[in-house]
Every structure is written in structure tokens, then in C-alpha cells.
Amino acid sequence: MLYPFPAAIIHLDADAFFAAVEQAVNPALKGKPVVTGKERGIIASASYEAKALGIKRALSLLEARRLCPQLVVLPSDYETYSLYSKRMFHIMRRFTPMVEESSIDEAYADIGGMRRVFHEPYEDIALQMKQAIHGELDITVSVGLSVTKSLAKLASKHKKPDGLTVVPGTRIHVFLRDMPVGEICGIGPNSVVLLGKYGIKTAYDFICRDRDWVSKLLGKPGRELWDELRGQSVYTVTTGERAPQASISKTKTFSAPSRDGNFVYARLVRNVESAFIKLRRHKLKTRLVGILLRHGNYDEEGFEAKLSRPTSATHEVLPMIRLLFDKTYRPGAEYRSAMVFLGALTEEGEDQFDLFEDRLRLEQMVRASRAIDEINQRYGKHSVSVGTSLFLQGAPVTDKDAPPARKKNLLKGESRRQRLNIPMLTINV
């Protein structure tokens, strides 16, 4: 490109976010190999000290402890992670109103034109954003700055952790020359193999091919990536509300595998309640429900069913959930997790009833669900729940059930379900 920054896009990626937050709220953990995911039995996040010992995400805790006997294993504290995430994005918005949250620990920011506000080059604005997050939250982030979202994301992954990589338009070809094509977000393993058959090994090889050739081989997604990597913006930074979700799922891994059918079904129903709470919060309805039960050996079985009409009422789908469960469950089999998923989502609107449906009963179910939401919002999630949840009370307790520190160290007036939206720092004086 002839100009270094016809556009200026930042991609910010927090480094080992969950583990880093744990080290930030408890400085005594700094420098130690820390992982989260104790409640699931597999690693959800690993600090860079743990990664240096070969410990990665999705590794079982048993294997991780073999690699590192002194490993610090913590239950995931998603409440605190969410608070840190919101704070991180708030800091980004000090530098530009154009911020797009892509996940709990990643975001894009369009800082084009902000040089006039800060009277500094784009590189310095990106550095100030990075330093502000580190200074105020005590976590590190890796930042990529370039002319498109795809290039910025590639740049942020280039020097992790705590990196800042700047790729102006005039240096795209240099940056991509040795970049493996598999590093490009949007090109998966199968596409890597396919491109390799045509001698394309690096991102530079990819952008040197003809646009029509790329379009025929990889279709519209490949053509758009080709444009983005050549500096032509296709994906814009979007600050509005996200598009409606395609599906909602809730999964719970049991702290100990279970052969108790009542317990497995109760856990499944609790997931149904959680999924429908989220469904109503986003003002959506579902017309497709499904369940998936995972055995102790990780084999999975499940079924799905279409409903006669979209609904957001929990009790309306429970009879169907029972039928699906009875069809899936094998008496005496050992299960380790249960999942429910909702698909064919639509936005809330006026209900369309069939001629012979009990309209009054269905409307009562909807009102009951809304009333339960109001009570739970005031007194804590699942304060009111389906009677099936009583079977959860007799479940065996293991060390995986240990709550995060924030739920154990409560301030006056707080409960395990309701707390102030502030993290609790653990500082030894």
C-alpha cells in the first residue's frame, strides 16, 4: 500500500486471561504456575509460568499435576473475570468510542482519526492503551495495530505475551512473508492442507495468488480474507448490539461421575432452566431443543426435537426434555456431564396458537417464567427452581466443588448468590 495507515485498527488480546486475573487479585500467585478449571477436571486457562512447563488448555488436571506437582489449581471465578473484562473494555473506550467486544478477553478498536485528539502517532495511542490496562488492572495484553481487522488479529498473536506489533500498510508484505498460512484466523486445518497442495505455505503466498483463483477455491470467505490481508477492509469494527445468537447451550460437568438417573436428569433440568433464563434475557424464543449426555469414557449420546411453535417458557418444554432423556439415558451407565441446547431461535413477538391448544395454560406458563425470573433476579439465580432440583442436594461432594475465593470471602450483607460487583483482592501485609 502507498500509505501506512489509511485506517487504524487495533486487536487487543488479554494474555492467559483467567489465570492472569487470579494472579492480579492474589499477588502471592505471581510467578507461580497457575491454572483454572478445577471444577471441570480439565484446564480452562494456564498462566505463562505453567505453559512453560508444557501445560496447556484442555489438558486433564491429572496429567497436568504429573508435569508439575507444585501446580496451583483454582476453581474458575467467572464473576470476577467478567468484572475485569468490563473494566478492560471501559479503558479501551477512553481512547476511542469504536470498540467491538469479540469475546470476554478480546476486542477490536478503530482508532482512525484519533491522532487529532491525542496529538500522537497511532503506535503511541496503542501503547498508551496497553499500558493503561496493565497499570490499572495488573494484567498484560498483546496488541496488534494494522489497517484491517484480520491483519490486526494476526499482529496481536505475533508477540505474546505482553507484545505490541505494528503492521502499517507499507509493510504488509514483509510481515506476511514468513507467516504460516495456518495462523490466519478463518483458515482451518483442512484449508491448510488444500492450499498446501497448490504450494501455498505462507500468508504471503496466499495473497500473491489471483483473487478469482482464491474465490473459486475457497469461496466468499477466502476471497474476503484475501482482501483483508492485502489491506482492503471488508470487516468493519461494529459497536452496536450483536446479531441474535444462532443457539444457546448449557453444560455441566459433574464433580464426580454418576450412575444415579435422578441426579443426571436433575442436572439436565437445571441446565434447561439456565438456558431459558438466558433465552428470555435476550428476548428470544426457541423452536428446537436437544440434549446430550456424556459417559464416563467421554462417549456421547443425544437427541433433538422440534417444537410445534417457538416458546420461551421453561415448563412448556420440560415434558419434551423428559421424553428425550428417557430415550437417551441408559440405566446403570456412568455419566460425567449433561448438556442442553436450544436452536432455531427467533425474536420475541406475538404468540401464534393452534386452534386446539390450551391458550390460557400456555400464557400462564409464560407469566410463571417471568415471575420466577423476577424473584431470582432479586434473591439469586435458582432461588426458585423446578422441584426436580431436589435430587441435586444428595450429590457427593469432592474437591472440584470448592467455590472460588470470591464466593468464600464475603462482605457484610453478601451471600453466595448475591455479591457486590467488585473483585476482592487478596493482599498479605
C-alpha positions in Angstrom: 0.0 0.0 0.0 1.1 3.6 -0.6 0.1 4.9 2.8 1.0 3.4 6.2 -2.4 4.0 7.9 -5.4 4.7 5.6 -7.2 3.0 8.5 -6.0 2.2 12.0 -7.5 -1.0 13.6 -6.4 -2.4 17.0 -6.9 -6.0 18.1 -6.4 -6.5 21.8 -6.0 -9.9 23.3 -5.5 -10.5 27.1 -2.7 -12.9 27.9 -3.8 -16.1 29.7 -6.8 -14.0 30.9 -8.4 -16.2 33.6 -5.1 -17.2 35.2 -3.8 -13.6 34.9 -6.9 -12.3 36.8 -6.3 -14.8 39.5 -2.7 -13.6 39.9 -3.9 -10.0 39.8 -6.4 -10.4 42.7 -3.9 -12.5 44.7 -0.4 -11.2 44.1 1.0 -14.1 46.1 0.4 -16.3 43.0 2.6 -14.2 40.7 5.5 -16.1 39.3 3.8 -19.4 40.1 2.3 -22.0 37.7 -1.4 -21.3 38.0 -4.3 -23.0 36.2 -8.1 -22.6 36.4 -10.8 -25.2 35.8 -10.7 -27.2 39.0 -14.5 -27.6 38.8 -14.3 -29.4 35.4 -11.3 -31.5 35.9 -9.6 -30.0 32.8 -7.6 -26.8 32.4 -9.5 -23.8 31.3 -6.6 -21.3 31.4 -2.9 -21.6 32.3 -0.5 -18.9 33.3 2.6 -18.5 31.2 4.6 -20.0 34.1 2.5 -23.1 33.7 2.7 -23.0 29.9 6.5 -23.0 30.1 6.2 -26.5 31.8 4.2 -27.9 28.9 0.7 -27.3 30.5 -1.9 -26.3 28.0 -5.7 -25.7 27.9 -7.9 -28.8 27.8 -5.3 -30.9 29.5 -6.7 -33.1 32.3 -5.7 -32.0 35.8 -4.3 -35.4 36.5 -1.8 -35.1 33.6 -1.0 -31.5 34.5 -0.1 -32.5 38.1 2.2 -35.2 36.7 4.0 -32.5 34.7 4.1 -30.0 37.6 3.5 -31.4 41.1 3.6 -27.8 42.5 0.8 -26.6 40.2 -1.7 -24.2 41.7 -5.2 -25.4 40.7 -8.1 -22.9 41.2 -11.8 -23.1 40.5 -13.0 -20.7 37.8 -14.3 -17.4 39.1 -16.3 -16.3 36.1 -17.9 -13.4 38.0 -14.5 -11.8 38.7 -13.3 -12.5 35.1 -16.4 -10.7 33.8 -15.7 -7.7 36.0 -12.2 -7.5 34.8 -13.3 -7.8 31.2 -15.8 -5.0 31.5 -13.1 -2.8 33.1 -10.7 -3.6 30.3 -13.2 -2.6 27.6 -14.0 0.5 29.5 -10.3 1.5 29.5 -10.2 0.9 25.7 -13.2 3.3 25.2 -11.2 6.1 26.8 -9.1 6.1 23.6 -11.9 5.6 21.1 -15.7 5.1 21.2 -15.3 2.5 18.4 -14.8 -0.7 20.4 -16.1 -4.1 19.4 -16.1 -6.8 22.1 -15.5 -10.1 20.3 -15.1 -12.3 23.5 -14.5 -11.9 27.2 -10.8 -11.3 26.6 -10.6 -9.9 23.1 -11.7 -6.7 21.4 -11.2 -4.6 18.3 -10.9 -0.9 18.3 -10.9 1.6 15.4 -8.6 4.5 16.4 -8.6 6.1 12.9 -8.6 9.9 13.2 -7.7 9.8 17.0 -4.3 11.3 16.3 -6.0 14.6 16.1 -7.4 14.1 19.6 -4.2 12.7 21.3 -1.7 14.6 19.1 0.4 11.3 18.8 1.1 8.6 16.3 -1.2 5.6 16.2 1.6 3.4 17.6 1.8 5.6 20.7 -2.0 5.6 21.2 -2.0 1.7 21.1 0.9 1.7 23.5 -0.9 4.0 26.0 -4.0 1.8 25.8 -1.9 -1.3 26.6 0.0 0.4 29.5 -3.2 1.8 31.0 -4.7 -1.7 31.2 -1.6 -3.1 32.8 -1.3 -0.2 35.2 -4.9 -0.3 36.4 -5.8 -4.0 36.2 -2.3 -5.6 36.7 -2.8 -7.9 33.7 -0.9 -7.9 30.4 -2.4 -7.7 27.0 -1.0 -8.2 23.5 -1.9 -5.6 20.9 -1.8 -5.7 17.1 -2.2 -2.5 15.1 -2.8 -2.5 11.3 -5.1 -1.4 8.6 -7.7 -4.2 8.7 -9.2 -6.5 11.4 -7.6 -9.6 10.0 -4.1 -8.1 9.9 -4.6 -6.6 13.4 -5.6 -10.0 14.8 -2.6 -11.7 13.2 -0.3 -9.0 14.6 -1.7 -9.3 18.2 -0.8 -13.1 18.1 2.7 -12.4 16.8 4.4 -11.4 20.1 2.7 -12.9 23.1 2.7 -12.3 25.9 2.7 -8.5 26.5 3.5 -7.7 22.9 2.8 -4.8 20.6 3.1 -5.4 16.9 2.5 -2.6 14.4 1.9 -3.5 10.7 1.5 -0.4 8.6 0.1 -0.7 5.1 3.5 -0.2 3.6 5.0 -3.2 5.4 2.2 -5.8 5.0 4.3 -7.9 2.5 7.2 -8.0 5.0 5.0 -9.1 7.9 3.2 -11.9 5.9 6.3 -13.2 4.2 7.2 -15.8 6.9 3.7 -16.1 8.5 2.4 -19.7 8.2 -0.9 -19.8 6.3 -2.4 -21.8 9.2 -2.0 -18.7 11.5 -4.7 -16.8 9.6 -7.9 -16.7 11.5 -10.5 -18.3 9.2 -8.3 -20.8 7.6 -8.6 -24.1 9.3 -6.6 -27.4 9.1 -8.5 -28.7 6.1 -7.9 -25.5 4.2 -4.2 -25.5 5.1 -3.9 -29.0 3.6 -5.8 -27.9 0.5 -3.7 -24.8 0.0 -0.5 -26.8 0.6 -1.4 -28.9 -2.5 -1.0 -25.7 -4.5 2.3 -24.8 -2.9 0.8 -22.1 -0.6 2.7 -22.3 2.7 2.7 -18.8 4.0 0.2 -15.9 4.2 2.4 -14.1 1.6 2.0 -17.0 -0.8 -1.8 -16.7 -0.3 -2.1 -13.0 -1.1 0.1 -13.3 -4.1 -2.4 -15.6 -5.8 -5.1 -14.2 -8.1 -8.3 -13.1 -6.4 -10.5 -15.1 -8.8 -8.4 -18.2 -8.2 -8.8 -17.8 -4.4 -12.6 -17.2 -4.8 -13.0 -20.4 -6.8 -11.0 -22.5 -4.3 -12.3 -21.1 -1.0 -15.4 -19.2 -1.9 -16.6 -15.9 -0.4 -14.8 -16.4 3.0 -11.5 -17.0 1.3 -11.9 -14.0 -1.0 -12.8 -11.7 1.9 -9.7 -12.9 3.8 -7.6 -12.3 0.7 -8.9 -8.7 0.5 -8.3 -8.1 4.3 -4.7 -9.4 4.2 -3.9 -7.2 1.3 -5.1 -4.2 3.3 -8.6 -3.8 1.8 -11.1 -3.6 4.7 -14.0 -6.0 4.5 -14.9 -6.5 8.2 -15.7 -3.2 10.0 -15.5 -2.6 13.7 -19.1 -2.8 14.9 -20.1 -1.2 18.2 -23.9 -1.9 18.0 -25.7 -4.8 19.5 -24.6 -8.2 18.4 -26.7 -10.2 16.0 -29.1 -12.6 17.6 -27.5 -15.8 18.7 -27.8 -18.8 16.5 -28.2 -21.2 19.5 -27.8 -21.3 23.3 -26.3 -24.2 25.2 -25.6 -25.0 28.8 -23.4 -27.8 30.0 -22.5 -29.0 33.5 -19.7 -31.5 34.2 -20.4 -33.4 37.4 -17.8 -33.2 40.1 -17.9 -37.0 40.2 -19.3 -39.3 37.5 -22.8 -40.6 38.4 -24.9 -43.6 37.8 -27.9 -42.1 39.5 -30.6 -41.4 36.9 -32.5 -39.0 39.1 -29.3 -36.9 39.6 -28.4 -36.9 35.9 -31.9 -35.8 35.0 -32.0 -33.1 37.7 -28.7 -31.7 36.4 -30.1 -31.7 32.9 -33.2 -29.8 34.0 -31.1 -27.3 35.9 -29.3 -26.7 32.6 -32.7 -26.2 30.9 -33.6 -23.6 33.4 -30.3 -21.7 33.0 -30.6 -21.9 29.2 -34.2 -20.5 29.3 -33.2 -17.7 31.7 -30.6 -16.6 29.1 -33.2 -17.0 26.3 -35.6 -14.7 28.0 -32.9 -12.2 28.9 -32.1 -11.8 25.2 -35.8 -11.6 24.4 -35.7 -14.8 22.2 -37.7 -17.9 21.7 -36.7 -21.4 20.6 -38.3 -24.0 18.4 -35.6 -26.6 18.7 -34.4 -28.3 21.9 -31.8 -31.1 22.3 -29.9 -32.9 24.9 -26.5 -34.5 25.1 -25.3 -36.9 27.8 -21.6 -37.7 28.1 -20.5 -41.0 29.5 -17.6 -41.5 31.9 -15.4 -42.7 28.9 -16.3 -39.5 27.0 -18.7 -41.2 24.6 -21.7 -39.0 23.9 -25.4 -39.7 23.0 -28.2 -37.2 22.4 -31.4 -36.4 20.6 -33.2 -33.2 19.5 -36.8 -32.4 18.7 -38.7 -29.6 17.0 -41.5 -27.9 18.9 -44.9 -27.1 17.4 -44.2 -23.4 17.9 -41.5 -21.1 19.4 -41.5 -20.6 23.1 -39.6 -19.0 26.0 -41.5 -20.8 28.8 -39.3 -23.3 30.7 -42.2 -25.5 31.8 -43.6 -25.8 28.3 -40.5 -27.8 27.1 -40.0 -29.9 30.2 -42.2 -32.8 29.0 -40.2 -32.9 25.8 -37.0 -32.9 27.7 -38.2 -35.9 29.8 -39.0 -37.8 26.6 -35.6 -37.0 25.1 -33.9 -38.0 28.4 -35.8 -41.4 28.6 -34.8 -42.1 25.0 -31.1 -41.3 25.7 -30.4 -42.5 29.3 -29.1 -46.0 29.8 -29.8 -47.3 33.3 -26.6 -48.3 35.2 -24.4 -46.3 32.8 -21.9 -43.8 34.3 -22.3 -40.2 33.2 -20.0 -37.3 33.6 -21.9 -34.3 32.1 -25.2 -33.2 30.7 -25.9 -30.6 28.1 -29.0 -28.9 26.7 -29.1 -26.8 23.6 -31.7 -24.5 22.1 -31.8 -23.8 18.4 -34.0 -22.2 15.7 -34.1 -19.0 17.8 -36.4 -16.2 16.9 -37.1 -12.8 18.5 -40.0 -12.4 20.9 -43.3 -11.5 19.2 -47.0 -12.1 19.4 -47.7 -15.8 20.1 -49.4 -17.8 17.4 -51.6 -20.6 18.8 -53.0 -23.6 17.1 -56.8 -24.0 17.1 -56.9 -26.7 19.8 -54.1 -25.5 22.1 -54.9 -24.6 25.7 -54.0 -20.9 25.2 -54.8 -20.0 28.9 -52.4 -22.7 30.2 -49.6 -21.7 27.8 -50.0 -18.0 28.8 -49.8 -18.9 32.4 -46.5 -20.8 31.8 -45.1 -17.7 30.2 -46.2 -15.5 33.1 -44.8 -18.0 35.6 -41.4 -18.0 33.9 -41.3 -14.2 34.0 -42.3 -14.2 37.7 -39.6 -16.7 38.5 -37.0 -14.5 36.7 -38.0 -11.5 38.8 -37.7 -13.5 42.0 -34.4 -15.0 41.0 -33.0 -11.6 40.0 -33.8 -10.3 43.4 -32.8 -13.2 45.6 -30.2 -15.0 43.4 -30.3 -17.4 40.4 -32.2 -20.6 41.0 -33.7 -19.4 44.3 -36.9 -20.6 42.8 -36.5 -23.7 40.6 -38.2 -26.9 39.4 -38.8 -29.5 42.1 -36.5 -31.9 40.2 -33.6 -29.9 41.5 -34.1 -31.5 45.0 -32.2 -34.5 43.6 -29.1 -32.3 43.4 -28.9 -32.0 47.1 -27.7 -35.5 47.7 -24.9 -35.4 45.2 -21.4 -36.4 46.5 -19.1 -33.5 47.2 -15.5 -33.5 46.0 -12.7 -31.0 45.9 -14.0 -30.0 42.5 -16.9 -28.4 44.2 -14.7 -25.9 46.1 -16.1 -22.4 45.3 -13.8 -19.6 44.0 -12.3 -17.4 46.7 -14.7 -14.5 46.0 -17.6 -16.7 47.0 -15.9 -17.8 50.2 -14.7 -14.4 51.3 -18.0 -12.4 51.5 -18.5 -8.8 52.6 -21.2 -7.9 55.1 -24.6 -8.4 53.5 -23.4 -10.5 50.7 -24.4 -14.1 50.0 -23.1 -16.9 47.8 -25.6 -15.9 45.2 -25.5 -12.2 45.5 -22.4 -10.0 45.8 -21.3 -6.5 45.0 -19.9 -6.1 41.5 -16.3 -5.7 42.7 -13.5 -8.2 42.8 -11.9 -8.9 46.2 -8.1 -8.5 46.3 -6.1 -10.8 48.5 -3.1 -8.9 49.8 -0.8 -10.1 52.5 0.5 -7.1 54.5 
